[in-house]
Amino acid sequence: MIAWTEMHPLVSSALALLPVLGYAEIHYRMQLLPSRLYMRWPEILADVPFRLEPHAPLPVLLLVKDAHRFPVILEKVELKIWENGKAILSRELLEGAVAITQPWWEKLIPVDLPEKPETTLQVNVVFHARRGKKQKVFVNDNYPQLSHRPFEVIRSGEPLPLFPGQFAGDLHTHSRYTSDQVEFGASLTAVRAMGKAVGLHFAAITDHSYDLDDHHHNFLRNSRHLEKWRAFQHEVARLNHNQDGFLLIPGEEVSARNAGGRTVHFLVLNSQDFFPGSGDGAERFFHSRSELSVAEILEALPDSALAAAAHPGVSAPRLERLLLRRGNWSGEDLSRPRLDGLQAVNGTGDGSLAEGLKMWGQLLLSGKRSFLYGGNDAHGNFNRYRQIHLPFWSMAEHTDHIFGKMRTVLSTGARPKSPEDAVSALRRGASYVTTGPALQVRVSSGGKSGSFGSTVGGRDFTIDVRVKSSGEFGPIETVRLIWGDFAKRKETEIRNFRPKLVFQFAETLRFSPKSPGYLRVEVVSGNEGNRFFAWGNPIWLEPG
């Protein structure tokens, strides 16, 4: 492993500004700079999904990292589960003690649960560990400064709301192939198991370009042979070959130059070619210029690949702009024809979401066929976010950026059997984004009809809208139909339905626009003060 002493102080200063989203890497220090996070133990942690589909077993992930430097014996690991303060299950997860000496050790254990109605479970995983003569007990992880409180798991009485022919996924997920000085993700096997438990059908694995070109065991050295990238592609293909009902889409989160020469993050899905991007990776002193521009990558992409702006509503902080040349997505880059859309929904409901949706609306009104995509930017983080807040100094935990919470739903009729199937549908815009309710929209005129991403011509249009929610996501509160008029360059609300305490909604109406434009639908549901949303991709209408 590489010590912090091999890094120039300014590079380390730049690194301290990086947004850290993955499981915390706590073993790297700078010469003469003390660390409040460093310990002579490996990282030891457990994780579980934030929700469970009905009758699904609970997958419990046990993970130990860096035990080749700090060998450890797990003498036993206990699982304890409560419901409303009452213990419902207690069992040991290992068959005897396990000595761990490798850089990465994990065990994924499916646990059958007692049959219960819809409820929220409290889950603790208790590690009894020994290093030499020292014995310690860790609850859920051994990270300093964190709460170690129980995980909360929603055990749903109903599946994720979906209409027949719809399939849910997460389009921005990091795996253990993202591994650097401050963070790491989870294995692809864990992503699949957690995704199935949550109710997903697919996930796009979008590891950082500045991690995918590293040597396997040295994240400060690049590999000309790209063995890490090739291993990633091979593992995705191997796991997809198993055909167990969960699809992985290979991808990359590329650090690329915007029109002004500053680095933005850019999702590329299903490309067999690697696109380098190391400008904000803090791997080399005074190297902050990303290798390729957004325009250069778009020009090189095959038709089988999807291109989307990653979290475009996030504004680069001032110090990141200064030291890492970070920038923001510009209108010039967002308007490029080959860019399929915006992954504006990114695991958090803060102001960046509103800004990203605003950017999307402006593109649509300009005449650009642009689609909305959703993901969570999770680096592991199946139940709660546990990461470094400030390198060497502090950590943080919360419930944003959790795998599977914000979803892209394909509305294709047939389940995608390959990455090519999924990407083809996403590039057509045959999808919507949701944090809860399901949405179905169809427009017809004169015997022709279309749904998300389609173009329908005619004189008078019939709009059929259907929405479905569940007890988990609460009754449907509003269903808004929005018309984007190209002649007026303005969006207007044509209907705003406010149903009362219903979980199913269906409405058919007539619409006769005088000029071309697009129709899109927004939905809100609510449960115990929490709001859940769905945003449909546009359907373009051409009166004539």
N, C-alpha and C positions, 0 to 999 in steps of 0.2 A: 504494500500500500504506500501511497505517497503522503509525505508529511506536509503540513502547512509551511514548513520552513523552506520548501522548494518554490514557494510562490513569492513574487515581489509584493511588497506592502501595498502598492497602489492597486495591484490586481486583487488582493484580498479585500481592500476597501471597496472596490467595485463589486466584488462578490457579495459583500454584506448588504448591497442594495438590491440584489436580485429578489423577485417575488418567490418565496419558498412555499411550495405546495405539497411536497411529498413527505413520506415517513422521514423522520429526522435522522440525519447522519451526524453523530456527535463525537467522532473520534479524531477530528482533524484540528490542528492547532497551529498558530503562527509563533515563530520564535519570539520569546520574551513577552508574548501576549497571553495572559492567563485566560482560561476558559472555565466558566461556571457550569458548563454542560458536560465536559469530558469526564469519563469514568473508565476504570480498568475492568469493565465488564462488556460483553457484547450487547448490541441492541437486542432486547427481548420484548416481543409484543404479540398480542392477539388481536384479531379483528373478526367481526361478524357483519352481516348485511343490516341495513337500516330497516328493512321490511322483509316479510316472508309472504309468499303466495300461500293460499289455503293448502293445508296438508303437506307443505314442503318441509323437509328436514332442515335443521339449522346447520349451515356449514360454519365450522369454527376453524379459523386460520391461526396456526402457531408459527411464529417466524423468529429465527435467531440469525443475526448478521454479525460478521467479523469475529466469529469464534476461532478462526485460525490464529488471530492475534491474542484473543482472550478466551482460551478453552473453558468450557462450562459443562456441568452435569445437571441436567434436569432430573431431579429425583422423583418428582411427580408433578402433574398438572391437573388441577381440579376445575370442573365446570359447575357453577352454581347458578340456578335460574329461579327468579321470583316472579310472581304475578300479584300485583296489588299488595306487596309486602308479605305474601305467603309463599314459602318455598314449594316449588313444584318438581324440581329435579336437581339431583346432585350426583355427579359421577366423576371418575378419573378418566382422563383422556389418553394416557399413555399406559402401555403394558410394561411396567418396570422402568427403572432409571435409564436415561439416554445420555451418553457422553457425546458432546458435539465439539468438533475441532475444525470444521470446514467454514469457508467464507460465507456460505449461504445454506441454511437449513430451514426447511419448512415442512409442515404436516397439515393436511386439510382433512378435517374429520366431520362427516355428516352425522348429526345427532337427531334421532327421532324424538319428537315431543309428544307429551300427552295430548289427546284430543281435547281442544278447548275452543270456546267461541272467540270471536274477534276480541283482541286484547293487546296490551302493550307489556312486553316482557322486560325484566331487568336481568342483565347477564353479567356475571363476573367470571373471569378466567384467572385462576390463582396459580402462579408459578412458584414451585419450591426448587431453588437453584443453589448450586455449590460451585465455588471456584477455590481450589486449594482447600484451605481450612475454613474459608468464609462461607457461611450459609445465609441466604437471604430469601425473603418472600416478596414477590412482586404481584400486584393486582393489575391485570390488563396490559401493563407495560412497565418498563423500568426507566422511563424517561424522567429526568428531574423536573421539578416545578409544576408538573401537571396534576390534575385532580385524582386520577385513577378511579374515578367514579364508575358505577356500572354502565354498560352499554344499554341503550334502550332500543328494542326491536319491536316494530309494529307487526303483530301477527294478524294479518288481514283475514276477514271472513269472506272476502270476494277477490277475484283476480283483478289485476290492473284493468281499468276500463278500456276496452277496445271493441271496435265493431268487427264483424267477420271480414277476413281478408286484410287485417291490419296487424303490423308487427313492430314492436317497440325496441329502441336501442339507444345507446349513448355514443355520441360521435366525437367525443374528446376525452380520451382516457390514456393515462401513462402506466407503463409496466416496469418491471425490474430492469428493462433496457434503458430506462432513464435512471442513471445513477451517477452522482457527482459529489462535490465537496460538501453539500449540505442536505441532500435529499436522495431518496430512492423510492421506487414504486413496488408493486406486487407482481407475482408471477402471472403468466398468461393462464395457467391452470386455475389459479385463484380467481382471476377476473371472470373466467367462464362459470365457475361454480357459484360465485356471488351473483353474477348476472342472471343465471337461471333461477336462483332462489328469489330474487327481486321481482322476476316476471319479464325480464328482457329476452329478446331473441337474437340480438347482435350487439357488438361493440366495435368501434374503430379504435385501434391502438395507435396513438399518435405521440410517440416518444420524440424527445428533442433532437434536432439535427446535430447539435454540438455534443450529444452523448452517443449517438448511433455510429459516429466515426471513430470512437475511442478504441484502444486496446481493451480486451475483456477485463483485465485486472489492473489497469492504470488509466484512470479517467483524465489525467493531465497529458497523456500522449495520444496523438492521433495515429490511426492505422491506415497506411496506403492501400492495404488489401481489403479494408472494410469488413473484417471478419465478424464484427458485432452486428452490422447491418445484415449481412448474409445469414447469420445464425437466426436473427429475428425473422427474416422472411421465411426461412426453412421451418422454424417452429410454428409459425402461423399456418403455413400450408399443411404441416403434419397434423396439427390439431383439427383443422377444418376437414381433413380427410376422414376423421373418425365419424363425422356425420351424426353427432349426438343431439342435434337440434339447436345448437348455439353456434352462431357464425362470428368469426373474427375478421375484421377488415384491416389489412395492413396499411399503415399510414406513417406520417411524419409531421411533426410540428417544426417547420423550417423557420429559422431566423433569416429574414430577407430584407433587402433595402427597399424602402418606399421611394416615391418619386423625388423626395428631398434628400435621399442618401442615408436616412436613418433606419434603424432596425425595427421591424414589426414581425409579429408571429403569424404564420401562414400555414393552414392545414392542407396537406396533399394526401389524398387517399387512393390506394390501389395503384401506385406507380411502382414499376419494377426498377426504376432508376433512382439512385440516391441523389438528393440535392443538398450539398454542403451549406452550412450556415452556422458560423461560430462567433459572430460579432458580439453577442451579449453573453457568451459562455464563460467569460472571465478565466480563460485557460492560458492566454498568452499576454504578456506585458505589452501595453500600447497597441493591442490588436482589437479594435472595436468596429471594424468595417466588415459587414457581412459579405460573403463571397458573391452572391447573386442578388439581382434585383427581382422584385415581384414580376416585372414585365418579362425578364429573361426566363424565369421559371414557367410562367404561363405559356410562353412561346414554345417551350420544350416539352410540354405535357402531352401525352397521348390522349385520345378521346376516351379511353377506358379509365382515366383518372379524374377525381373530383378535386376542385380547388376552391377553398373558402377562406375568407378573412377570419382569423381566430380572435375572439373577444375584442372586436373593433371598438366597442364603447369604452374600453379601459384606456385612460389617459396616462401616458408615461410620466412618472414623477420627475421633478426637476433634476435631482442628483443622478438618476439613471440616464437622463438625457445628456448630462454633462460627462459622466465617466464611461457610460456604455453605449452612447449614441442611440439610445432608445428613442423611438418616435411614435407617431400615431398614424393610423390608416387615413389616407387622404382621399378626397373625392375623385382625384385623377386615377388612383389605383383601384378604388372600389368600382369605378365605371368601366374598367377594362372588360372587353367582351368575353374573354375566356374565363373570367372569374365567375364561378357558379353561384356564389351567394355569401352570406354572412353567418358565422356561428356566433350570433350575438347573445344567445342564451347560454350562460357559462357557469352554472352552479351557484349563482348568488343573485339575490333580488335587489342589489344596491343600485346606485345611480348609473353604473356602467350598463346595466340592462336597458334602462330607459333610453340612454344615449345610443346604444346599438340599434334599438328598435326605431329610433328617430332617423338614424342613418339609412336604415333599410327603407323606410317610407319615402325618404327623399330620392333614393335611387329608383324606386318604383314609379314615382311621379315624373321622373326625368325620361321614362320610357325604357329603362334598363330592365330586362328580365332577370330578376335577382330573387334567390330563394333564401328562406330563413332555416337555419339548422340549430340544433340544441345539443349540448353536452354539459359536462361538469368539471372538466380539467382536473379530475381526480388522479392523484398519485398514490394508489392504494386507497386509503380513506373510504372504507366501505360503510363505516358507521359514524365516525366523527373525525374531524380534521385534527391531527396532532403533528405539528411542525415547528421548526425553528422560526422564531420571530426575528431575532437579531443574532447573527452568528456569534458564537462563543459566550453569549450572554443570557438570552431568554428564549422561552418557548411559548406556544399558544395552542389553544384548542377551541373549536367551535363546530358548527354543523353546516357550514357552507362547503361547496366543492365535494359533495358526497356522491360516489358512483351510483348512477341510475336515478337520481332524484329528478333531474330535468332530462326529458327524453325527446328524441325524434321518432316519429311513428310513420312507417311506410304504409301507404294505403294503395296496395298493388294487387290485391286479390290472391295472388300466389306467393307463398313464402319464398324469400330469396335463398337460393341454394349455394350461391358463391359470392365472393366479393364483387365480381363483375355485375351480378344481378342487382345487388343492393346499390352499388354506385350508379348504375344506369338509372334506377328509379329516383335516386337522390338528385342526379343531374337534371332530370325532367321536372323536379319539384313535386313529385307525387308523394307528398308527405306533409305533416304538420308537426308542431312542437307543443309539448304539454308538460305541465307539472302535476296534472291530475286528470281532468275530464277528457273523454274521447270525443272526437269531432268527425262528422261526415258531411260533405257538401257536394252537391251535384247540380249543374246548370244545364238546361236543355232548351233547344229551339229548333223547330222544324225538323224533328227527327234526329238531330245531332245533339250530343251531350258530352260533358267533360267534367272532371273533378280537379283536384289540386294540380296546379302546373299546366293545365290545358288551356287551349284557345277555342272559344265557341263563337261561331258567327250566326247571325240571324236578325230578326226584327224585334220580336217580343220574346223575352226569356222567362223561363220558369226556374225558380231557385228552390231546391229542396235541402233543408238543413236539419241535421239530427245531432243530438248531443246526449252523452251518457256519462253519469258520475256514479259514485258508490258511497257507502257510509264512511269510508276512510277519507274521502275528499269532499264530502258534504253535498248538500243540495245545490242545484244550478241556480245561480243568482242573476247573471246577465248573459245574453247572447246578442252581440252587436254585429250587424252587417254593414260593411264599410265599402263605399264606392270611391275609387280613385279615378277622377276625370282628367284625361290627358289634355283636353281643351282648356280647362280651367286651372290645370296644375294644382289640384286641390283634392284632399280626401274629405268626404262628407258621410255622415251616418245616415243610412237610409232606413234602418229599423233598429230598435233597441228593445228586445224582449226581456221582461223581468218576471219569469215564472215564480210561483210561490211553492216552496218546499217540495220540489219535484227532482227526481234523479234521472228521468228520461224526458227528452224534449224533442218534438218534431214539428216542423212548420214548413208550409209550401206557400210561396208568394210569387207574384208576377212583377217583372221589372222591365222597363222599356227606356233604356238610355238613348240620348240623342247623339252621343259621340263615343268613340272608343275609350276604353279604360279597363279597369280590373276590379274584381270583387274579392274581398277577403273577409274572414269571420274571426272574431275574438270572443272567447268564452271565459267566464269567471264562475267558480264554485267556492263554497266556503264551509269550514267545519271548526267550531270552537275558536273563532277569531282568526283562524288561518285562512289565507286565500290561495286558490290554485287556479292556474290559467291554461288556456290553449290558444295558439295562434295558427290559423290555417294559412298555407301558402296561397298565392293569388290564383284566380281563374280569370283569364283575359277575355273580354267580350268585344266583339267587333260588329256593331249594328250595321245593317245594310240590306 
